[in-house]
Amino acid sequence: MDLNYLLSRHQISLMLAQAAPTIEARHSHRGLAAGYADTIRSMQALLGADASLVGGR
């Protein structure tokens, strides 16, 4: 996957979570964002990029 695509999907998931009309939807979007963040961190490590650029845990 392309890193820019993952960064975009992460941001979109966070925005959808913020605007979600129900707790369940908010939780679901946050879960997707967390999954994207994990994948982004893994890709950054493979590429030798600074993982702190994406809200590192």
All heavy atoms as TSV, in Angstrom:
chain	resi	resn	atom	element	x	y	z
A	1	MET	N	N	0.841	-1.187	0.000
A	1	MET	CA	C	0.000	0.000	0.000
A	1	MET	C	C	0.878	1.240	0.000
A	1	MET	O	O	1.978	1.231	0.513
A	1	MET	CB	C	-0.890	0.010	1.238
A	1	MET	CG	C	-2.214	-0.598	1.057
A	1	MET	SD	S	-3.242	-0.301	2.484
A	1	MET	CE	C	-4.327	-1.668	2.255
A	2	ASP	N	N	0.333	2.279	-0.513
A	2	ASP	CA	C	1.016	3.556	-0.580
A	2	ASP	C	C	0.892	4.284	0.770
A	2	ASP	O	O	-0.196	4.345	1.351
A	2	ASP	CB	C	0.377	4.386	-1.699
A	2	ASP	CG	C	1.004	5.745	-1.846
A	2	ASP	OD1	O	2.178	5.811	-2.219
A	2	ASP	OD2	O	0.296	6.733	-1.570
A	3	LEU	N	N	1.991	4.827	1.248
A	3	LEU	CA	C	1.986	5.507	2.545
A	3	LEU	C	C	1.046	6.710	2.548
A	3	LEU	O	O	0.333	6.952	3.521
A	3	LEU	CB	C	3.409	5.924	2.927
A	3	LEU	CG	C	3.604	6.508	4.307
A	3	LEU	CD1	C	3.092	5.573	5.393
A	3	LEU	CD2	C	5.067	6.840	4.541
A	4	ASN	N	N	1.014	7.457	1.457
A	4	ASN	CA	C	0.110	8.617	1.390
A	4	ASN	C	C	-1.351	8.196	1.484
A	4	ASN	O	O	-2.155	8.882	2.110
A	4	ASN	CB	C	0.351	9.409	0.104
A	4	ASN	CG	C	1.627	10.195	0.167
A	4	ASN	OD1	O	1.991	10.726	1.210
A	4	ASN	ND2	N	2.333	10.249	-0.944
A	5	TYR	N	N	-1.694	7.073	0.862
A	5	TYR	CA	C	-3.059	6.563	0.951
A	5	TYR	C	C	-3.397	6.237	2.403
A	5	TYR	O	O	-4.476	6.593	2.897
A	5	TYR	CB	C	-3.212	5.313	0.070
A	5	TYR	CG	C	-4.524	4.610	0.279
A	5	TYR	CD1	C	-5.692	5.102	-0.302
A	5	TYR	CD2	C	-4.616	3.466	1.069
A	5	TYR	CE1	C	-6.909	4.464	-0.100
A	5	TYR	CE2	C	-5.830	2.825	1.271
A	5	TYR	CZ	C	-6.967	3.334	0.686
A	5	TYR	OH	O	-8.171	2.717	0.895
A	6	LEU	N	N	-2.492	5.557	3.084
A	6	LEU	CA	C	-2.729	5.193	4.485
A	6	LEU	C	C	-2.865	6.426	5.370
A	6	LEU	O	O	-3.728	6.474	6.255
A	6	LEU	CB	C	-1.597	4.302	4.993
A	6	LEU	CG	C	-1.523	2.916	4.370
A	6	LEU	CD1	C	-0.224	2.231	4.765
A	6	LEU	CD2	C	-2.718	2.084	4.776
A	7	LEU	N	N	-2.023	7.418	5.145
A	7	LEU	CA	C	-2.110	8.662	5.925
A	7	LEU	C	C	-3.457	9.347	5.688
A	7	LEU	O	O	-4.080	9.846	6.632
A	7	LEU	CB	C	-0.955	9.595	5.562
A	7	LEU	CG	C	0.415	9.153	6.042
A	7	LEU	CD1	C	1.503	9.949	5.343
A	7	LEU	CD2	C	0.531	9.293	7.552
A	8	SER	N	N	-3.905	9.342	4.440
A	8	SER	CA	C	-5.195	9.936	4.111
A	8	SER	C	C	-6.337	9.188	4.795
A	8	SER	O	O	-7.223	9.799	5.408
A	8	SER	CB	C	-5.391	9.920	2.592
A	8	SER	OG	O	-6.692	10.334	2.251
A	9	ARG	N	N	-6.333	7.860	4.707
A	9	ARG	CA	C	-7.386	7.061	5.325
A	9	ARG	C	C	-7.386	7.233	6.846
A	9	ARG	O	O	-8.455	7.283	7.469
A	9	ARG	CB	C	-7.231	5.578	4.971
A	9	ARG	CG	C	-7.452	5.254	3.507
A	9	ARG	CD	C	-8.787	5.735	2.971
A	9	ARG	NE	N	-9.898	5.300	3.813
A	9	ARG	CZ	C	-11.132	5.754	3.723
A	9	ARG	NH1	N	-11.446	6.652	2.818
A	9	ARG	NH2	N	-12.077	5.313	4.525
A	10	HIS	N	N	-6.212	7.338	7.447
A	10	HIS	CA	C	-6.099	7.565	8.886
A	10	HIS	C	C	-6.787	8.878	9.257
A	10	HIS	O	O	-7.607	8.932	10.179
A	10	HIS	CB	C	-4.620	7.568	9.297
A	10	HIS	CG	C	-4.399	7.855	10.726
A	10	HIS	ND1	N	-3.999	9.093	11.179
A	10	HIS	CD2	C	-4.518	7.067	11.824
A	10	HIS	CE1	C	-3.887	9.049	12.490
A	10	HIS	NE2	N	-4.198	7.838	12.903
A	11	GLN	N	N	-6.463	9.939	8.519
A	11	GLN	CA	C	-7.041	11.250	8.801
A	11	GLN	C	C	-8.551	11.239	8.600
A	11	GLN	O	O	-9.300	11.775	9.415
A	11	GLN	CB	C	-6.400	12.312	7.897
A	11	GLN	CG	C	-6.840	13.718	8.223
A	11	GLN	CD	C	-6.411	14.165	9.597
A	11	GLN	OE1	O	-5.330	13.825	10.048
A	11	GLN	NE2	N	-7.231	14.921	10.268
A	12	ILE	N	N	-9.019	10.610	7.534
A	12	ILE	CA	C	-10.450	10.533	7.266
A	12	ILE	C	C	-11.164	9.769	8.390
A	12	ILE	O	O	-12.224	10.186	8.859
A	12	ILE	CB	C	-10.718	9.890	5.894
A	12	ILE	CG1	C	-10.289	10.853	4.787
A	12	ILE	CG2	C	-12.191	9.495	5.743
A	12	ILE	CD1	C	-10.218	10.235	3.408
A	13	SER	N	N	-10.569	8.686	8.836
A	13	SER	CA	C	-11.174	7.909	9.932
A	13	SER	C	C	-11.280	8.739	11.197
A	13	SER	O	O	-12.289	8.669	11.912
A	13	SER	CB	C	-10.360	6.642	10.195
A	13	SER	OG	O	-10.433	5.766	9.101
A	14	LEU	N	N	-10.270	9.529	11.489
A	14	LEU	CA	C	-10.323	10.396	12.676
A	14	LEU	C	C	-11.419	11.451	12.538
A	14	LEU	O	O	-12.143	11.728	13.502
A	14	LEU	CB	C	-8.966	11.071	12.899
A	14	LEU	CG	C	-7.833	10.167	13.347
A	14	LEU	CD1	C	-6.526	10.956	13.410
A	14	LEU	CD2	C	-8.130	9.525	14.690
A	15	MET	N	N	-11.551	12.028	11.346
A	15	MET	CA	C	-12.595	13.036	11.130
A	15	MET	C	C	-13.985	12.411	11.227
A	15	MET	O	O	-14.901	13.015	11.807
A	15	MET	CB	C	-12.400	13.721	9.777
A	15	MET	CG	C	-11.186	14.624	9.743
A	15	MET	SD	S	-11.002	15.581	8.212
A	15	MET	CE	C	-10.733	14.299	7.005
A	16	LEU	N	N	-14.137	11.212	10.659
A	16	LEU	CA	C	-15.429	10.533	10.752
A	16	LEU	C	C	-15.756	10.159	12.196
A	16	LEU	O	O	-16.917	10.233	12.605
A	16	LEU	CB	C	-15.437	9.290	9.860
A	16	LEU	CG	C	-15.459	9.562	8.354
A	16	LEU	CD1	C	-15.259	8.268	7.580
A	16	LEU	CD2	C	-16.745	10.253	7.940
A	17	ALA	N	N	-14.749	9.769	12.961
A	17	ALA	CA	C	-14.974	9.451	14.375
A	17	ALA	C	C	-15.453	10.683	15.129
A	17	ALA	O	O	-16.377	10.611	15.942
A	17	ALA	CB	C	-13.691	8.905	15.002
A	18	GLN	N	N	-14.843	11.814	14.825
A	18	GLN	CA	C	-15.226	13.056	15.513
A	18	GLN	C	C	-16.664	13.456	15.179
A	18	GLN	O	O	-17.375	13.990	16.023
A	18	GLN	CB	C	-14.267	14.178	15.143
A	18	GLN	CG	C	-14.486	15.446	15.912
A	18	GLN	CD	C	-13.424	16.487	15.623
A	18	GLN	OE1	O	-12.597	16.321	14.737
A	18	GLN	NE2	N	-13.442	17.559	16.373
A	19	ALA	N	N	-17.090	13.180	13.953
A	19	ALA	CA	C	-18.433	13.583	13.516
A	19	ALA	C	C	-19.474	12.479	13.674
A	19	ALA	O	O	-20.635	12.684	13.329
A	19	ALA	CB	C	-18.372	14.022	12.051
A	20	ALA	N	N	-19.088	11.346	14.191
A	20	ALA	CA	C	-19.997	10.195	14.270
A	20	ALA	C	C	-21.208	10.496	15.152
A	20	ALA	O	O	-21.070	11.078	16.226
A	20	ALA	CB	C	-19.248	8.982	14.808
A	21	PRO	N	N	-22.368	10.068	14.697
A	21	PRO	CA	C	-23.593	10.362	15.451
A	21	PRO	C	C	-23.827	9.432	16.642
A	21	PRO	O	O	-24.644	9.741	17.507
A	21	PRO	CB	C	-24.699	10.172	14.413
A	21	PRO	CG	C	-24.137	9.194	13.439
A	21	PRO	CD	C	-22.657	9.456	13.409
A	22	THR	N	N	-23.131	8.299	16.684
A	22	THR	CA	C	-23.331	7.355	17.790
A	22	THR	C	C	-21.985	6.928	18.372
A	22	THR	O	O	-20.941	7.022	17.709
A	22	THR	CB	C	-24.069	6.078	17.324
A	22	THR	OG1	O	-23.235	5.373	16.401
A	22	THR	CG2	C	-25.405	6.411	16.676
A	23	ILE	N	N	-22.022	6.448	19.586
A	23	ILE	CA	C	-20.813	5.954	20.244
A	23	ILE	C	C	-20.242	4.767	19.482
A	23	ILE	O	O	-19.028	4.648	19.313
A	23	ILE	CB	C	-21.116	5.575	21.706
A	23	ILE	CG1	C	-21.431	6.838	22.510
A	23	ILE	CG2	C	-19.971	4.801	22.319
A	23	ILE	CD1	C	-21.944	6.579	23.906
A	24	GLU	N	N	-21.130	3.908	18.975
A	24	GLU	CA	C	-20.676	2.725	18.233
A	24	GLU	C	C	-19.924	3.122	16.967
A	24	GLU	O	O	-18.870	2.548	16.658
A	24	GLU	CB	C	-21.864	1.819	17.876
A	24	GLU	CG	C	-22.532	1.175	19.064
A	24	GLU	CD	C	-23.558	2.083	19.750
A	24	GLU	OE1	O	-23.822	3.213	19.284
A	24	GLU	OE2	O	-24.088	1.644	20.794
A	25	ALA	N	N	-20.453	4.085	16.234
A	25	ALA	CA	C	-19.800	4.551	15.007
A	25	ALA	C	C	-18.463	5.206	15.342
A	25	ALA	O	O	-17.458	4.995	14.650
A	25	ALA	CB	C	-20.699	5.526	14.261
A	26	ARG	N	N	-18.445	5.996	16.412
A	26	ARG	CA	C	-17.203	6.656	16.841
A	26	ARG	C	C	-16.149	5.611	17.173
A	26	ARG	O	O	-14.991	5.712	16.754
A	26	ARG	CB	C	-17.497	7.548	18.052
A	26	ARG	CG	C	-16.359	8.480	18.416
A	26	ARG	CD	C	-16.778	9.467	19.513
A	26	ARG	NE	N	-18.033	10.129	19.184
A	26	ARG	CZ	C	-19.113	10.109	19.946
A	26	ARG	NH1	N	-19.116	9.474	21.093
A	26	ARG	NH2	N	-20.217	10.720	19.564
A	27	HIS	N	N	-16.554	4.599	17.897
A	27	HIS	CA	C	-15.632	3.524	18.287
A	27	HIS	C	C	-15.101	2.783	17.051
A	27	HIS	O	O	-13.914	2.478	16.963
A	27	HIS	CB	C	-16.352	2.554	19.224
A	27	HIS	CG	C	-15.518	1.407	19.665
A	27	HIS	ND1	N	-14.501	1.538	20.589
A	27	HIS	CD2	C	-15.528	0.116	19.294
A	27	HIS	CE1	C	-13.921	0.362	20.757
A	27	HIS	NE2	N	-14.536	-0.514	19.983
A	28	SER	N	N	-15.979	2.526	16.110
A	28	SER	CA	C	-15.586	1.822	14.890
A	28	SER	C	C	-14.574	2.626	14.086
A	28	SER	O	O	-13.548	2.094	13.634
A	28	SER	CB	C	-16.831	1.545	14.038
A	28	SER	OG	O	-16.476	0.896	12.846
A	29	HIS	N	N	-14.829	3.911	13.903
A	29	HIS	CA	C	-13.904	4.758	13.140
A	29	HIS	C	C	-12.567	4.918	13.862
A	29	HIS	O	O	-11.508	4.936	13.220
A	29	HIS	CB	C	-14.538	6.124	12.858
A	29	HIS	CG	C	-15.635	6.066	11.841
A	29	HIS	ND1	N	-15.433	5.668	10.544
A	29	HIS	CD2	C	-16.954	6.340	11.940
A	29	HIS	CE1	C	-16.580	5.711	9.884
A	29	HIS	NE2	N	-17.515	6.112	10.724
A	30	ARG	N	N	-12.614	5.011	15.176
A	30	ARG	CA	C	-11.357	5.099	15.928
A	30	ARG	C	C	-10.561	3.802	15.806
A	30	ARG	O	O	-9.334	3.826	15.744
A	30	ARG	CB	C	-11.629	5.414	17.395
A	30	ARG	CG	C	-12.002	6.855	17.624
A	30	ARG	CD	C	-12.195	7.146	19.094
A	30	ARG	NE	N	-12.604	8.520	19.305
A	30	ARG	CZ	C	-13.195	8.958	20.389
A	30	ARG	NH1	N	-13.460	8.120	21.381
A	30	ARG	NH2	N	-13.531	10.215	20.508
A	31	GLY	N	N	-11.268	2.674	15.766
A	31	GLY	CA	C	-10.595	1.397	15.576
A	31	GLY	C	C	-9.916	1.322	14.218
A	31	GLY	O	O	-8.784	0.838	14.103
A	32	LEU	N	N	-10.607	1.801	13.189
A	32	LEU	CA	C	-9.993	1.849	11.861
A	32	LEU	C	C	-8.768	2.757	11.866
A	32	LEU	O	O	-7.722	2.408	11.302
A	32	LEU	CB	C	-11.005	2.354	10.826
A	32	LEU	CG	C	-12.101	1.374	10.424
A	32	LEU	CD1	C	-13.170	2.084	9.601
A	32	LEU	CD2	C	-11.505	0.205	9.666
A	33	ALA	N	N	-8.875	3.917	12.504
A	33	ALA	CA	C	-7.746	4.845	12.572
A	33	ALA	C	C	-6.559	4.203	13.284
A	33	ALA	O	O	-5.411	4.357	12.857
A	33	ALA	CB	C	-8.160	6.136	13.283
A	34	ALA	N	N	-6.831	3.456	14.341
A	34	ALA	CA	C	-5.758	2.781	15.071
A	34	ALA	C	C	-5.079	1.733	14.191
A	34	ALA	O	O	-3.847	1.593	14.200
A	34	ALA	CB	C	-6.307	2.133	16.343
A	35	GLY	N	N	-5.870	1.014	13.414
A	35	GLY	CA	C	-5.307	0.030	12.498
A	35	GLY	C	C	-4.439	0.679	11.437
A	35	GLY	O	O	-3.351	0.186	11.120
A	36	TYR	N	N	-4.921	1.790	10.873
A	36	TYR	CA	C	-4.111	2.519	9.898
A	36	TYR	C	C	-2.826	3.027	10.537
A	36	TYR	O	O	-1.749	2.948	9.940
A	36	TYR	CB	C	-4.897	3.699	9.309
A	36	TYR	CG	C	-5.971	3.294	8.332
A	36	TYR	CD1	C	-7.284	3.690	8.513
A	36	TYR	CD2	C	-5.670	2.521	7.209
A	36	TYR	CE1	C	-8.282	3.331	7.619
A	36	TYR	CE2	C	-6.661	2.153	6.308
A	36	TYR	CZ	C	-7.963	2.567	6.519
A	36	TYR	OH	O	-8.940	2.205	5.623
A	37	ALA	N	N	-2.914	3.530	11.760
A	37	ALA	CA	C	-1.726	4.041	12.446
A	37	ALA	C	C	-0.694	2.940	12.657
A	37	ALA	O	O	0.512	3.165	12.473
A	37	ALA	CB	C	-2.107	4.683	13.780
A	38	ASP	N	N	-1.147	1.755	13.017
A	38	ASP	CA	C	-0.229	0.625	13.187
A	38	ASP	C	C	0.479	0.297	11.877
A	38	ASP	O	O	1.689	0.077	11.849
A	38	ASP	CB	C	-0.967	-0.612	13.697
A	38	ASP	CG	C	-1.425	-0.484	15.139
A	38	ASP	OD1	O	-0.890	0.387	15.863
A	38	ASP	OD2	O	-2.323	-1.254	15.536
A	39	THR	N	N	-0.293	0.269	10.794
A	39	THR	CA	C	0.288	-0.032	9.484
A	39	THR	C	C	1.255	1.061	9.058
A	39	THR	O	O	2.332	0.781	8.507
A	39	THR	CB	C	-0.821	-0.208	8.428
A	39	THR	OG1	O	-1.736	-1.216	8.879
A	39	THR	CG2	C	-0.253	-0.594	7.082
A	40	ILE	N	N	0.901	2.313	9.317
A	40	ILE	CA	C	1.773	3.444	8.979
A	40	ILE	C	C	3.088	3.336	9.736
A	40	ILE	O	O	4.171	3.497	9.156
A	40	ILE	CB	C	1.066	4.785	9.286
A	40	ILE	CG1	C	-0.068	5.005	8.287
A	40	ILE	CG2	C	2.052	5.945	9.250
A	40	ILE	CD1	C	-1.047	6.088	8.682
A	41	ARG	N	N	3.019	3.044	11.034
A	41	ARG	CA	C	4.245	2.906	11.828
A	41	ARG	C	C	5.132	1.783	11.286
A	41	ARG	O	O	6.346	1.921	11.206
A	41	ARG	CB	C	3.908	2.670	13.293
A	41	ARG	CG	C	3.667	3.959	14.064
A	41	ARG	CD	C	3.598	3.700	15.563
A	41	ARG	NE	N	2.411	2.944	15.933
A	41	ARG	CZ	C	1.205	3.477	16.095
A	41	ARG	NH1	N	1.032	4.766	15.929
A	41	ARG	NH2	N	0.186	2.729	16.438
A	42	SER	N	N	4.509	0.680	10.899
A	42	SER	CA	C	5.271	-0.443	10.336
A	42	SER	C	C	5.955	-0.048	9.034
A	42	SER	O	O	7.133	-0.362	8.819
A	42	SER	CB	C	4.352	-1.640	10.083
A	42	SER	OG	O	3.838	-2.137	11.281
A	43	MET	N	N	5.218	0.642	8.185
A	43	MET	CA	C	5.809	1.073	6.912
A	43	MET	C	C	6.919	2.076	7.135
A	43	MET	O	O	7.950	2.045	6.453
A	43	MET	CB	C	4.740	1.667	6.000
A	43	MET	CG	C	3.869	0.623	5.352
A	43	MET	SD	S	2.789	1.306	4.087
A	43	MET	CE	C	3.974	1.630	2.791
A	44	GLN	N	N	6.726	2.988	8.083
A	44	GLN	CA	C	7.762	3.977	8.374
A	44	GLN	C	C	9.029	3.288	8.855
A	44	GLN	O	O	10.126	3.680	8.482
A	44	GLN	CB	C	7.273	4.984	9.409
A	44	GLN	CG	C	6.277	5.966	8.855
A	44	GLN	CD	C	5.744	6.889	9.920
A	44	GLN	OE1	O	5.511	6.473	11.055
A	44	GLN	NE2	N	5.533	8.130	9.568
A	45	ALA	N	N	8.876	2.267	9.676
A	45	ALA	CA	C	10.036	1.536	10.177
A	45	ALA	C	C	10.775	0.862	9.022
A	45	ALA	O	O	12.007	0.887	8.959
A	45	ALA	CB	C	9.608	0.507	11.220
A	46	LEU	N	N	10.014	0.269	8.099
A	46	LEU	CA	C	10.620	-0.370	6.934
A	46	LEU	C	C	11.361	0.628	6.052
A	46	LEU	O	O	12.401	0.318	5.483
A	46	LEU	CB	C	9.547	-1.066	6.093
A	46	LEU	CG	C	9.092	-2.431	6.560
A	46	LEU	CD1	C	7.880	-2.875	5.752
A	46	LEU	CD2	C	10.213	-3.442	6.415
A	47	LEU	N	N	10.805	1.831	5.953
A	47	LEU	CA	C	11.384	2.861	5.102
A	47	LEU	C	C	12.449	3.680	5.821
A	47	LEU	O	O	13.085	4.530	5.199
A	47	LEU	CB	C	10.282	3.791	4.578
A	47	LEU	CG	C	9.221	3.130	3.697
A	47	LEU	CD1	C	8.076	4.104	3.431
A	47	LEU	CD2	C	9.843	2.662	2.390
A	48	GLY	N	N	12.607	3.470	7.120
A	48	GLY	CA	C	13.585	4.226	7.894
A	48	GLY	C	C	13.130	5.635	8.223
A	48	GLY	O	O	13.939	6.514	8.507
A	49	ALA	N	N	11.814	5.870	8.172
A	49	ALA	CA	C	11.267	7.192	8.489
A	49	ALA	C	C	11.067	7.324	9.994
A	49	ALA	O	O	10.998	6.343	10.726
A	49	ALA	CB	C	9.932	7.378	7.774
A	50	ASP	N	N	10.933	8.557	10.443
A	50	ASP	CA	C	10.737	8.846	11.854
A	50	ASP	C	C	9.289	8.557	12.244
A	50	ASP	O	O	8.376	9.262	11.834
A	50	ASP	CB	C	11.069	10.312	12.140
A	50	ASP	CG	C	10.946	10.684	13.588
A	50	ASP	OD1	O	10.622	9.817	14.427
A	50	ASP	OD2	O	11.202	11.856	13.912
A	51	ALA	N	N	9.067	7.507	13.023
A	51	ALA	CA	C	7.709	7.093	13.411
A	51	ALA	C	C	7.010	8.144	14.273
A	51	ALA	O	O	5.790	8.138	14.376
A	51	ALA	CB	C	7.744	5.764	14.129
A	52	SER	N	N	7.739	9.049	14.895
A	52	SER	CA	C	7.106	10.052	15.746
A	52	SER	C	C	6.299	11.044	14.920
A	52	SER	O	O	5.530	11.822	15.469
A	52	SER	CB	C	8.157	10.793	16.580
A	52	SER	OG	O	8.994	11.576	15.725
A	53	LEU	N	N	6.430	11.021	13.605
A	53	LEU	CA	C	5.683	11.943	12.754
A	53	LEU	C	C	4.194	11.636	12.742
A	53	LEU	O	O	3.383	12.476	12.401
A	53	LEU	CB	C	6.211	11.884	11.315
A	53	LEU	CG	C	7.646	12.360	11.126
A	53	LEU	CD1	C	8.064	12.160	9.672
A	53	LEU	CD2	C	7.797	13.808	11.514
A	54	VAL	N	N	3.819	10.407	13.113
A	54	VAL	CA	C	2.414	10.016	13.100
A	54	VAL	C	C	2.002	9.614	14.495
A	54	VAL	O	O	1.889	8.448	14.812
A	54	VAL	CB	C	2.149	8.853	12.122
A	54	VAL	CG1	C	0.681	8.477	12.115
A	54	VAL	CG2	C	2.599	9.226	10.735
A	55	GLY	N	N	1.800	10.601	15.356
A	55	GLY	CA	C	1.292	10.371	16.707
A	55	GLY	C	C	1.727	9.063	17.333
A	55	GLY	O	O	0.886	8.286	17.723
A	56	GLY	N	N	3.015	8.853	17.406
A	56	GLY	CA	C	3.544	7.608	17.980
A	56	GLY	C	C	3.017	7.334	19.364
A	56	GLY	O	O	2.675	8.234	20.118
A	57	ARG	N	N	2.899	6.062	19.692
A	57	ARG	CA	C	2.367	5.681	21.018
A	57	ARG	C	C	3.480	5.637	22.011
A	57	ARG	O	O	4.560	5.323	21.844
A	57	ARG	CB	C	1.717	4.310	20.936
A	57	ARG	CG	C	0.441	4.368	20.162
A	57	ARG	CD	C	-0.201	3.005	20.165
A	57	ARG	NE	N	-1.248	3.019	19.164
A	57	ARG	CZ	C	-1.973	1.990	18.880
A	57	ARG	NH1	N	-1.801	0.853	19.480
A	57	ARG	NH2	N	-2.898	2.043	17.983
